[in-house]
């Protein structure tokens, strides 16, 4: 009898950090494999630089330093980058009135694009998602995945901007609309941003775009002929139990029940495509005990470990395998990316002061 294919940790890589490079903080950071460099790029928020590490040895092989001021400045809080090639690095930064910067590997600013609106009464404030899946570049267009609104009246268009870089104009996609069958008054507030990050994956082989929402078991495939809803449910992600209750109208950060929901419920991070293996991965957070957070606040020692769901799909988005990855093996909340070897994320703790471990997840028997 053939052994069933499973999802698990299949390898690791140790990145050698210099004394200026810090591991990602609790908000995470963006990583990316750079095909033309055969290197892993990591945004070091401490110095506003992209650090490059050899994808085989983990040794540092250079950096792109961005200016802190002057004509090449990229704003006060750069948080996301997309490495297109050595001459085209796209940067999203907070505090810049919704501008996207095009930089080169020398840190020179080549262009600036704008996606701000004058009227946010019917559309979501264009705050880009974090970690991964916030930016797809397909010249002359760039697609920006935004946070979903917790106000239903602002979800009348998709939380995705299509930016024309030739004309510096943009529009919101009409579909897919998020959370159409959810009473948003049952969710927690958007202070719990991970329930609201929409993310986009690009299949670079056939041009498909896959959109994922955190509280939706389905995903949405965008093609030139239209949008198709696909089953993207992971076994370990059950019902979103907190959607069965009403929240209070005013936000109360001291409300234990609300904070418990935000800290223990399941959700999907999103979908990411691996062009080297021609596979998709959908990553999710497995639900913890419903009263774990409350019990901890009351002083009880509760061991309820973080677990992630990873589901692997083929190029047509047919499920290959489901799996659960323990939080002691990878910390997806700090970073999610792919390499020719598989799905990757930083490990829970440093291996000494100058080593950042990266776990590689894939199919194993």
C-alpha positions in Angstrom: 0.0 0.0 0.0 1.4 3.4 -1.1 2.3 5.8 1.7 0.2 8.9 1.8 1.9 12.1 0.8 2.3 14.5 3.8 3.2 18.1 4.3 6.0 18.8 6.7 9.4 20.4 7.2 11.8 19.1 4.6 14.9 21.2 5.2 16.3 24.4 6.7 18.7 27.2 5.8 20.7 29.3 8.2 21.1 33.0 7.2 24.2 34.6 8.6 23.3 38.0 10.0 25.7 40.9 10.4 25.7 43.2 13.4 23.3 45.7 11.7 20.6 43.1 10.7 17.8 42.2 13.1 15.3 39.3 12.7 11.7 40.3 11.9 9.7 41.7 14.7 6.2 40.6 15.7 4.7 42.5 12.7 6.8 40.4 10.4 8.7 41.5 7.3 8.9 40.7 3.6 11.2 38.0 2.2 11.6 37.1 -1.4 13.7 34.7 -3.5 15.5 36.6 -6.3 16.0 34.4 -9.4 18.6 36.6 -11.0 20.8 36.7 -7.9 20.0 33.1 -6.6 19.6 34.8 -3.3 17.0 35.4 -0.6 16.2 39.1 -0.1 15.1 40.2 3.4 14.0 43.7 4.3 15.9 44.8 7.4 13.6 47.5 8.9 16.3 48.4 11.4 18.5 50.1 8.7 16.0 50.4 5.8 18.0 48.1 3.6 17.3 44.9 1.7 19.8 42.3 2.7 20.7 39.5 0.2 21.7 36.0 1.3 23.0 33.2 -0.9 20.1 30.7 -1.2 22.4 27.7 -0.8 24.9 28.7 1.9 23.0 31.5 3.7 26.0 33.8 3.6 25.4 37.5 3.1 26.1 38.6 -0.5 25.2 42.3 -0.5 22.5 44.8 0.2 20.4 47.6 -1.2 20.6 50.5 1.1 17.8 53.1 0.9 18.2 56.7 1.8 16.9 58.1 5.1 16.4 61.5 3.5 16.8 63.4 0.3 15.6 62.8 -3.2 15.9 59.0 -2.9 14.0 58.8 0.4 11.3 56.1 0.5 9.3 57.5 3.4 9.3 57.1 7.2 8.0 53.5 7.4 8.8 51.2 4.4 7.2 47.9 5.2 6.9 45.9 1.9 9.0 45.4 -1.2 8.7 43.5 -4.4 12.0 42.5 -6.1 11.2 42.4 -9.9 14.8 42.4 -11.0 18.0 44.3 -10.2 16.8 47.4 -11.9 13.2 47.3 -10.6 12.5 47.1 -6.8 9.1 48.3 -5.7 8.6 49.7 -2.3 5.4 50.4 -0.3 5.8 52.7 2.7 3.5 54.2 5.3 3.3 57.9 5.8 3.8 58.7 2.1 0.1 59.6 1.1 -0.2 56.2 -0.7 2.8 56.3 -3.1 4.7 53.3 -4.5 8.4 53.8 -5.2 10.4 52.2 -8.0 14.0 51.8 -7.0 17.1 50.1 -8.4 19.7 48.0 -6.6 21.8 51.0 -5.9 18.9 52.6 -3.9 18.2 55.2 -6.5 14.6 56.3 -7.0 13.5 55.8 -10.6 9.8 56.7 -10.4 6.9 57.3 -8.0 3.4 56.1 -8.4 0.2 57.2 -6.6 -2.9 55.4 -5.5 -4.7 57.8 -3.2 -8.4 58.8 -3.5 -10.3 61.9 -2.5 -13.4 60.0 -1.4 -13.3 57.0 1.1 -17.1 57.0 1.8 -17.7 54.0 -0.5 -14.3 52.4 -0.7 -11.8 51.1 1.8 -8.9 53.3 2.9 -6.1 52.0 0.8 -3.9 50.4 3.4 -1.9 47.7 1.8 -1.6 44.2 3.4 1.6 43.1 5.0 3.9 40.1 5.1 3.3 38.7 1.6 0.8 38.9 -1.2 0.4 42.7 -1.2 1.9 43.4 -4.5 1.9 41.7 -7.9 3.9 43.5 -10.7 2.9 42.7 -14.3 4.1 45.7 -16.3 2.6 48.1 -17.1 0.3 47.1 -14.2 0.8 46.6 -10.5 -1.9 45.0 -8.3 -2.0 46.0 -4.7 -3.9 43.9 -2.1 -5.5 46.0 0.6 -7.0 45.5 4.0 -10.7 44.7 3.9 -13.0 47.2 5.6 -15.0 46.2 8.7 -17.7 48.5 7.4 -19.9 46.7 4.8 -20.7 49.9 3.0 -17.0 50.2 2.0 -16.8 46.8 0.5 -18.7 47.6 -2.6 -15.5 47.0 -4.7 -12.7 44.5 -4.4 -9.9 45.4 -2.0 -7.5 45.3 -4.9 -6.1 48.3 -6.7 -4.9 48.0 -10.4 -2.3 50.6 -11.0 -1.3 51.6 -14.5 2.4 52.6 -14.2 2.5 54.1 -17.7 -0.1 56.7 -16.9 0.1 56.8 -13.1 -3.6 56.1 -12.8 -5.5 53.4 -10.9 -8.8 51.8 -10.3 -10.3 49.3 -7.9 -11.3 45.9 -9.3 -15.0 45.3 -9.3 -14.6 41.7 -8.0 -14.2 39.6 -6.0 -16.1 41.3 -3.2 -15.0 40.2 0.3 -17.2 38.8 3.1 -20.5 39.1 1.3 -22.1 36.4 3.4 -20.7 37.6 6.7 -22.4 40.0 9.1 -19.4 42.2 9.8 -21.0 43.2 13.1 -20.0 39.7 14.3 -16.3 40.2 13.6 -13.8 41.8 15.8 -12.7 45.3 14.9 -10.0 46.0 12.3 -7.5 46.5 15.1 -7.2 42.7 14.6 -5.7 43.4 11.1 -5.1 39.7 10.3 -8.8 39.1 9.8 -8.8 41.8 7.1 -5.6 41.3 5.0 -6.5 40.4 1.4 -3.6 38.8 -0.5 -2.9 38.1 -4.1 -0.8 35.3 -5.7 0.3 35.4 -9.3 0.9 32.2 -11.3 3.8 33.5 -13.4 3.4 30.6 -15.9 -0.2 31.1 -17.0 -1.1 34.6 -15.7 -3.7 33.5 -13.2 -4.3 35.7 -10.1 -5.5 34.0 -7.0 -7.2 36.2 -4.3 -7.6 35.0 -0.7 -9.5 36.5 2.2 -8.8 35.5 5.8 -12.3 34.4 6.7 -13.3 32.7 3.5 -12.7 29.0 2.7 -12.9 29.8 -1.0 -10.4 31.5 -3.1 -10.9 33.5 -6.3 -9.1 32.9 -9.6 -9.0 36.0 -11.9 -8.5 35.4 -15.6 -9.1 37.6 -18.6 -12.4 35.8 -19.2 -13.7 36.4 -15.7 -13.5 35.3 -12.0 -14.0 31.8 -10.8 -14.6 30.7 -7.2 -12.5 27.7 -6.1 -12.6 25.5 -3.0 -9.6 26.5 -0.9 -10.7 24.9 2.4 -8.0 23.4 4.6 -8.9 20.5 6.9 -7.4 22.1 10.0 -9.4 25.4 9.5 -12.8 24.7 10.8 -15.8 27.0 11.3 -15.0 30.6 12.3 -17.0 30.2 15.5 -16.9 33.9 16.6 -19.0 34.8 13.6 -22.0 33.4 15.5 -22.0 36.2 18.1 -22.5 40.0 18.0 -19.8 42.4 19.0 -20.4 45.5 21.0 -20.7 48.7 19.1 -17.9 50.6 20.7 -14.4 49.2 20.7 -13.2 48.2 24.2 -9.6 47.0 24.3 -10.1 45.7 27.8 -13.0 43.4 26.9 -11.5 39.9 27.6 -14.0 38.1 25.4 -13.2 40.2 22.4 -9.5 40.0 22.9 -9.8 36.2 23.4 -11.6 35.9 20.0 -8.9 37.9 18.3 -6.1 35.9 19.8 -7.4 32.4 19.4 -9.6 32.1 16.3 -8.6 30.5 13.0 -8.0 32.4 9.8 -6.1 32.1 6.5 -3.0 34.1 5.9 -3.3 33.7 2.1 -2.1 31.9 -1.0 1.4 32.0 -2.4 2.6 30.5 -5.7 5.9 28.6 -6.2 6.9 28.9 -9.9 9.8 26.5 -9.4 7.6 23.7 -8.3 4.4 24.9 -10.1 2.5 24.6 -6.8 0.3 26.8 -4.6 0.3 26.9 -0.8 -2.5 28.2 1.3 -1.3 29.0 4.8 -3.7 29.4 7.8 -3.7 29.8 11.6 -5.2 26.8 13.4 -7.7 27.7 16.1 -6.5 27.6 19.6 -8.6 26.9 22.6 -11.6 29.3 22.8 -10.9 30.2 26.4 -7.1 30.1 26.2 -6.5 33.8 26.2 -9.0 34.4 29.0 -7.5 31.7 31.2 -4.0 33.2 30.7 -5.2 36.6 31.8 -6.6 35.0 34.9 -3.2 33.7 35.8 -3.5 30.1 34.7 -0.6 28.5 32.9 -2.1 27.2 29.7 0.0 25.4 27.1 -1.8 25.9 23.8 0.8 26.0 21.1 0.5 27.9 17.8 -0.1 25.6 14.8 -0.3 26.5 11.2 -2.2 24.8 8.4 -0.5 24.4 5.1 -2.4 23.0 2.1 -0.6 22.4 -1.2 -2.3 22.6 -4.6 -1.2 21.9 -8.1 -1.1 24.5 -10.9 -4.9 24.0 -11.5 -5.6 24.5 -7.8 -6.4 20.9 -7.2 -5.5 19.8 -3.7 -2.5 17.6 -3.3 -2.1 17.4 0.5 -3.0 19.0 3.8 -0.8 19.4 6.8 -0.2 21.1 10.2 3.1 22.7 11.0 3.9 23.4 14.7 4.9 26.9 15.7 8.2 25.6 17.2 9.2 24.6 13.6 8.3 27.9 11.8 6.9 31.3 12.6 4.9 32.3 9.6 3.7 35.4 11.4 7.2 36.8 10.8 7.6 36.0 7.1 6.3 33.8 4.3 8.0 33.2 0.9 9.0 30.5 -1.6 12.3 29.2 -3.0 13.0 26.4 -5.5 13.1 24.1 -2.5 9.6 24.9 -1.1 7.6 27.1 1.2 9.7 29.0 3.7 9.4 31.0 6.9 11.7 32.1 9.7 12.1 29.9 12.7 10.9 30.7 16.2 14.2 31.8 17.7 17.6 32.8 16.7 20.4 30.2 16.7 22.7 32.5 18.5 22.9 36.2 17.9 24.0 36.0 14.3 22.0 33.2 12.7 18.4 33.4 11.5 17.1 29.9 10.8 14.7 29.4 7.8 12.4 26.3 7.7 11.5 24.8 4.3 8.1 23.2 4.1 7.0 20.8 1.3 5.8 17.3 0.4 7.3 14.3 2.2 6.5 10.6 2.4 
